[in-house]
Amino acid sequence: MAKKKSAKRSPKRAAKPRAAKPKPAPAKKRAASSKPAAPWGIESIFHFTVNCTNFERSIAFYQTIGFKVLRDNRDVIWPDYVAGNFGMTRAQGRGALLAIDDGPTHTRLDLLQWLEPAYDPAPDKPWSERVPRIIALRTRNVRKAYEDLTAKGIEFITPPRNMDPSSGIVGVMLCRDPDGLLVEFIEYEPGVLGSRVTHLAKRTG
């Protein structure tokens, strides 16, 4: 029998490479906002600093009169930039941040015992002849505060008093912290913000 001629197979065509998908066009940059920058403004006093010579003694005092410890930093080593911020050659201390409450606008008390440099000693004069350092705490029911704090060992210079009813003050009393800073507890009449002074005599020159 005659052999069948095998059909010649045509060579396979090479597959065409798939066209690459076009890359998405880069998003257009948003035009710079035409709104002006918000004006700056002070929102509140964030904290004030109270220096002390014995950290443990002072933090106990401020907790007794009603402050809460928000952050205890007594063992934190301050980075070098702290001294630079203060314009000092060196700055190290033991500190804690305290407040009456933890709301964002409540004023904080930054309690510091300085290690470097050492805290300047107080002048060798009796308290009655020194210019005082004072913080004032607006207080509800100052007479009840006197009873409560006296029972806890806080010594006041005088009991709550108001020598001038025209001032709008219900009562005021002061004590000293362990380093002599005067702490004033003051209660005003409802609606009064700051002592009234318009009825007082004025200097003439």
CYANA upper distance limits for C-alpha pairs under 8 A (distance plus 0.5 A):
 43 GLU  CA    105 THR  CA      8.32
 44 SER  CA    105 THR  CA      6.75
 44 SER  CA    107 THR  CA      8.14
 45 ILE  CA    105 THR  CA      8.26
 45 ILE  CA    107 THR  CA      6.36
 46 PHE  CA    105 THR  CA      7.55
 46 PHE  CA    106 HIS  CA      7.72
 46 PHE  CA    107 THR  CA      5.67
 46 PHE  CA    108 ARG  CA      6.29
 47 HIS  CA    107 THR  CA      5.85
 47 HIS  CA    108 ARG  CA      4.59
 47 HIS  CA    109 LEU  CA      5.75
 47 HIS  CA    110 ASP  CA      6.70
 48 PHE  CA    107 THR  CA      8.26
 48 PHE  CA    108 ARG  CA      7.03
 48 PHE  CA    109 LEU  CA      5.81
 48 PHE  CA    110 ASP  CA      6.39
 49 THR  CA    109 LEU  CA      6.44
 49 THR  CA    110 ASP  CA      5.08
 49 THR  CA    111 LEU  CA      6.43
 49 THR  CA    112 LEU  CA      7.56
 50 VAL  CA    109 LEU  CA      7.38
 50 VAL  CA    110 ASP  CA      6.59
 50 VAL  CA    111 LEU  CA      5.48
 50 VAL  CA    112 LEU  CA      6.73
 51 ASN  CA    111 LEU  CA      6.53
 51 ASN  CA    112 LEU  CA      5.38
 51 ASN  CA    113 GLN  CA      6.35
 51 ASN  CA    114 TRP  CA      7.85
 51 ASN  CA    119 TYR  CA      8.25
 52 CYS  CA     58 SER  CA      7.23
 52 CYS  CA    111 LEU  CA      7.64
 52 CYS  CA    112 LEU  CA      6.46
 52 CYS  CA    113 GLN  CA      5.45
 52 CYS  CA    114 TRP  CA      8.04
 52 CYS  CA    119 TYR  CA      8.32
 52 CYS  CA    178 PRO  CA      8.26
 52 CYS  CA    179 ASP  CA      6.59
 53 THR  CA    113 GLN  CA      6.08
 53 THR  CA    114 TRP  CA      7.98
 53 THR  CA    119 TYR  CA      7.58
 53 THR  CA    179 ASP  CA      7.45
 54 ASN  CA     58 SER  CA      6.74
 54 ASN  CA    113 GLN  CA      7.01
 55 PHE  CA     59 ILE  CA      6.55
 55 PHE  CA     94 ARG  CA      7.67
 55 PHE  CA     95 GLY  CA      8.16
 55 PHE  CA    111 LEU  CA      8.33
 55 PHE  CA    112 LEU  CA      7.65
 55 PHE  CA    113 GLN  CA      6.18
 56 GLU  CA     60 ALA  CA      6.73
 57 ARG  CA     61 PHE  CA      6.95
 57 ARG  CA    178 PRO  CA      7.62
 58 SER  CA     62 TYR  CA      6.86
 58 SER  CA    177 ASP  CA      7.60
 58 SER  CA    178 PRO  CA      6.57
 59 ILE  CA     63 GLN  CA      6.64
 59 ILE  CA    111 LEU  CA      8.00
 60 ALA  CA     64 THR  CA      6.64
 61 PHE  CA     65 ILE  CA      7.04
 61 PHE  CA    177 ASP  CA      7.36
 61 PHE  CA    178 PRO  CA      7.95
 62 TYR  CA     66 GLY  CA      6.99
 62 TYR  CA     67 PHE  CA      6.04
 62 TYR  CA    177 ASP  CA      8.45
 63 GLN  CA     67 PHE  CA      5.20
 63 GLN  CA     68 LYS  CA      6.55
 63 GLN  CA     69 VAL  CA      8.06
 64 THR  CA    149 LEU  CA      8.16
 64 THR  CA    152 LYS  CA      8.07
 65 ILE  CA    149 LEU  CA      7.28
 66 GLY  CA    100 ILE  CA      6.98
 67 PHE  CA     98 LEU  CA      6.50
 67 PHE  CA     99 ALA  CA      5.73
 67 PHE  CA    100 ILE  CA      5.27
 67 PHE  CA    101 ASP  CA      8.10
 68 LYS  CA     98 LEU  CA      5.84
 68 LYS  CA     99 ALA  CA      5.88
 68 LYS  CA    100 ILE  CA      6.49
 68 LYS  CA    101 ASP  CA      7.34
 69 VAL  CA     96 ALA  CA      7.50
 69 VAL  CA     97 LEU  CA      6.58
 69 VAL  CA     98 LEU  CA      4.94
 69 VAL  CA     99 ALA  CA      7.22
 70 LEU  CA     96 ALA  CA      8.14
 70 LEU  CA     97 LEU  CA      6.05
 70 LEU  CA     98 LEU  CA      5.80
 70 LEU  CA     99 ALA  CA      7.39
 70 LEU  CA    102 ASP  CA      7.70
 71 ARG  CA     96 ALA  CA      6.18
 71 ARG  CA     97 LEU  CA      5.65
 71 ARG  CA     98 LEU  CA      7.57
 72 ASP  CA     95 GLY  CA      7.18
 72 ASP  CA     96 ALA  CA      4.91
 72 ASP  CA     97 LEU  CA      6.96
 73 ASN  CA     94 ARG  CA      7.00
 73 ASN  CA     95 GLY  CA      5.53
 73 ASN  CA     96 ALA  CA      5.57
 73 ASN  CA     97 LEU  CA      8.19
 74 ARG  CA     93 GLY  CA      7.98
 74 ARG  CA     94 ARG  CA      4.56
 74 ARG  CA     95 GLY  CA      5.19
 74 ARG  CA     96 ALA  CA      6.80
 75 ASP  CA     94 ARG  CA      6.89
 76 VAL  CA     94 ARG  CA      7.77
 77 ILE  CA     92 GLN  CA      7.45
 77 ILE  CA     93 GLY  CA      8.31
 78 TRP  CA     82 VAL  CA      7.06
 78 TRP  CA     91 ALA  CA      7.85
 78 TRP  CA     92 GLN  CA      6.38
 78 TRP  CA     93 GLY  CA      8.06
 80 ASP  CA     84 GLY  CA      7.47
 80 ASP  CA     90 ARG  CA      7.97
 80 ASP  CA     91 ALA  CA      8.21
 81 TYR  CA     85 ASN  CA      6.61
 82 VAL  CA     86 PHE  CA      6.95
 82 VAL  CA     91 ALA  CA      7.20
 83 ALA  CA     87 GLY  CA      6.62
 83 ALA  CA     88 MET  CA      5.35
 83 ALA  CA     89 THR  CA      6.52
 83 ALA  CA     90 ARG  CA      5.61
 83 ALA  CA     91 ALA  CA      5.36
 84 GLY  CA     88 MET  CA      6.34
 84 GLY  CA     89 THR  CA      7.61
 84 GLY  CA     90 ARG  CA      8.45
 90 ARG  CA    116 GLU  CA      6.89
 90 ARG  CA    117 PRO  CA      7.55
 91 ALA  CA    114 TRP  CA      8.41
 91 ALA  CA    115 LEU  CA      8.15
 91 ALA  CA    116 GLU  CA      5.72
 91 ALA  CA    117 PRO  CA      6.98
 92 GLN  CA    114 TRP  CA      6.84
 92 GLN  CA    115 LEU  CA      5.89
 92 GLN  CA    116 GLU  CA      5.40
 92 GLN  CA    117 PRO  CA      7.83
 93 GLY  CA    112 LEU  CA      6.89
 93 GLY  CA    113 GLN  CA      6.01
 93 GLY  CA    114 TRP  CA      4.81
 93 GLY  CA    115 LEU  CA      5.24
 93 GLY  CA    116 GLU  CA      7.11
 94 ARG  CA    112 LEU  CA      6.15
 94 ARG  CA    113 GLN  CA      5.63
 94 ARG  CA    114 TRP  CA      7.00
 94 ARG  CA    115 LEU  CA      7.82
 95 GLY  CA    110 ASP  CA      7.38
 95 GLY  CA    111 LEU  CA      5.88
 95 GLY  CA    112 LEU  CA      4.96
 95 GLY  CA    113 GLN  CA      6.88
 96 ALA  CA    110 ASP  CA      6.41
 96 ALA  CA    111 LEU  CA      5.83
 96 ALA  CA    112 LEU  CA      7.38
 97 LEU  CA    108 ARG  CA      6.96
 97 LEU  CA    109 LEU  CA      6.32
 97 LEU  CA    110 ASP  CA      5.23
 97 LEU  CA    111 LEU  CA      6.87
 98 LEU  CA    108 ARG  CA      6.05
 98 LEU  CA    109 LEU  CA      5.52
 98 LEU  CA    110 ASP  CA      6.88
 98 LEU  CA    111 LEU  CA      7.97
 99 ALA  CA    106 HIS  CA      7.41
 99 ALA  CA    107 THR  CA      6.86
 99 ALA  CA    108 ARG  CA      5.12
 99 ALA  CA    109 LEU  CA      6.39
100 ILE  CA    106 HIS  CA      7.67
100 ILE  CA    107 THR  CA      8.17
100 ILE  CA    108 ARG  CA      8.12
101 ASP  CA    106 HIS  CA      6.83
102 ASP  CA    106 HIS  CA      7.05
113 GLN  CA    119 TYR  CA      8.03
114 TRP  CA    118 ALA  CA      6.04
114 TRP  CA    119 TYR  CA      6.06
115 LEU  CA    119 TYR  CA      7.92
125 LYS  CA    129 GLU  CA      6.88
125 LYS  CA    130 ARG  CA      7.17
126 PRO  CA    130 ARG  CA      7.31
127 TRP  CA    132 PRO  CA      8.35
127 TRP  CA    180 GLY  CA      8.34
132 PRO  CA    181 LEU  CA      7.47
132 PRO  CA    182 LEU  CA      7.39
133 ARG  CA    181 LEU  CA      5.75
133 ARG  CA    182 LEU  CA      6.50
134 ILE  CA    181 LEU  CA      6.42
134 ILE  CA    182 LEU  CA      5.12
134 ILE  CA    183 VAL  CA      6.38
134 ILE  CA    184 GLU  CA      7.57
135 ILE  CA    181 LEU  CA      8.25
135 ILE  CA    182 LEU  CA      6.92
135 ILE  CA    183 VAL  CA      5.67
135 ILE  CA    184 GLU  CA      6.59
136 ALA  CA    183 VAL  CA      6.41
136 ALA  CA    184 GLU  CA      4.91
136 ALA  CA    185 PHE  CA      6.49
136 ALA  CA    186 ILE  CA      7.52
137 LEU  CA    183 VAL  CA      7.89
137 LEU  CA    184 GLU  CA      6.38
137 LEU  CA    185 PHE  CA      5.46
137 LEU  CA    186 ILE  CA      6.72
138 ARG  CA    185 PHE  CA      6.57
138 ARG  CA    186 ILE  CA      5.59
138 ARG  CA    187 GLU  CA      6.39
138 ARG  CA    188 TYR  CA      8.28
139 THR  CA    185 PHE  CA      6.34
139 THR  CA    186 ILE  CA      5.97
139 THR  CA    187 GLU  CA      5.57
140 ARG  CA    187 GLU  CA      6.49
141 ASN  CA    145 ALA  CA      6.93
141 ASN  CA    187 GLU  CA      7.37
142 VAL  CA    146 TYR  CA      6.73
142 VAL  CA    160 PRO  CA      7.38
142 VAL  CA    171 GLY  CA      6.86
142 VAL  CA    172 VAL  CA      7.57
142 VAL  CA    173 MET  CA      8.43
142 VAL  CA    185 PHE  CA      7.33
142 VAL  CA    186 ILE  CA      7.26
142 VAL  CA    187 GLU  CA      6.50
143 ARG  CA    147 GLU  CA      7.01
143 ARG  CA    160 PRO  CA      6.55
143 ARG  CA    171 GLY  CA      7.94
144 LYS  CA    148 ASP  CA      6.72
145 ALA  CA    149 LEU  CA      6.43
146 TYR  CA    150 THR  CA      6.30
146 TYR  CA    159 PRO  CA      7.54
146 TYR  CA    160 PRO  CA      7.61
147 GLU  CA    151 ALA  CA      6.75
148 ASP  CA    152 LYS  CA      7.09
149 LEU  CA    153 GLY  CA      7.01
149 LEU  CA    154 ILE  CA      5.97
150 THR  CA    154 ILE  CA      5.45
150 THR  CA    155 GLU  CA      6.73
150 THR  CA    156 PHE  CA      8.15
154 ILE  CA    175 CYS  CA      7.92
155 GLU  CA    175 CYS  CA      6.60
155 GLU  CA    176 ARG  CA      8.26
156 PHE  CA    173 MET  CA      7.39
156 PHE  CA    174 LEU  CA      6.13
156 PHE  CA    175 CYS  CA      4.84
156 PHE  CA    176 ARG  CA      7.94
157 ILE  CA    173 MET  CA      7.75
157 ILE  CA    174 LEU  CA      6.36
157 ILE  CA    175 CYS  CA      6.20
158 THR  CA    173 MET  CA      6.68
158 THR  CA    174 LEU  CA      7.50
159 PRO  CA    173 MET  CA      6.48
160 PRO  CA    171 GLY  CA      5.76
160 PRO  CA    172 VAL  CA      5.47
160 PRO  CA    173 MET  CA      5.18
161 ARG  CA    170 VAL  CA      8.22
161 ARG  CA    171 GLY  CA      5.34
161 ARG  CA    172 VAL  CA      6.03
161 ARG  CA    173 MET  CA      7.30
162 ASN  CA    169 ILE  CA      6.91
162 ASN  CA    170 VAL  CA      6.71
162 ASN  CA    171 GLY  CA      5.52
162 ASN  CA    172 VAL  CA      7.05
164 ASP  CA    169 ILE  CA      8.13
165 PRO  CA    169 ILE  CA      7.13
165 PRO  CA    170 VAL  CA      8.10
166 SER  CA    196 ARG  CA      7.44
166 SER  CA    199 HIS  CA      8.24
167 SER  CA    195 SER  CA      5.67
167 SER  CA    196 ARG  CA      4.93
167 SER  CA    197 VAL  CA      6.94
168 GLY  CA    188 TYR  CA      6.28
168 GLY  CA    189 GLU  CA      5.99
168 GLY  CA    192 VAL  CA      6.82
168 GLY  CA    195 SER  CA      6.45
168 GLY  CA    196 ARG  CA      6.64
169 ILE  CA    186 ILE  CA      7.83
169 ILE  CA    187 GLU  CA      6.52
169 ILE  CA    188 TYR  CA      4.98
169 ILE  CA    189 GLU  CA      6.56
169 ILE  CA    195 SER  CA      7.04
170 VAL  CA    186 ILE  CA      8.23
170 VAL  CA    187 GLU  CA      5.84
170 VAL  CA    188 TYR  CA      5.68
170 VAL  CA    189 GLU  CA      6.36
171 GLY  CA    186 ILE  CA      6.50
171 GLY  CA    187 GLU  CA      5.91
171 GLY  CA    188 TYR  CA      7.76
172 VAL  CA    184 GLU  CA      7.57
172 VAL  CA    185 PHE  CA      6.16
172 VAL  CA    186 ILE  CA      4.91
172 VAL  CA    187 GLU  CA      6.87
173 MET  CA    184 GLU  CA      6.40
173 MET  CA    185 PHE  CA      5.95
173 MET  CA    186 ILE  CA      7.20
174 LEU  CA    182 LEU  CA      6.90
174 LEU  CA    183 VAL  CA      5.98
174 LEU  CA    184 GLU  CA      4.93
174 LEU  CA    185 PHE  CA      6.64
175 CYS  CA    182 LEU  CA      6.26
175 CYS  CA    183 VAL  CA      5.90
175 CYS  CA    184 GLU  CA      7.26
176 ARG  CA    180 GLY  CA      5.51
176 ARG  CA    181 LEU  CA      5.83
176 ARG  CA    182 LEU  CA      5.06
176 ARG  CA    183 VAL  CA      6.36
177 ASP  CA    181 LEU  CA      5.82
177 ASP  CA    182 LEU  CA      7.00
177 ASP  CA    183 VAL  CA      7.43
188 TYR  CA    192 VAL  CA      6.44
188 TYR  CA    193 LEU  CA      7.75
188 TYR  CA    194 GLY  CA      8.24
188 TYR  CA    195 SER  CA      8.40
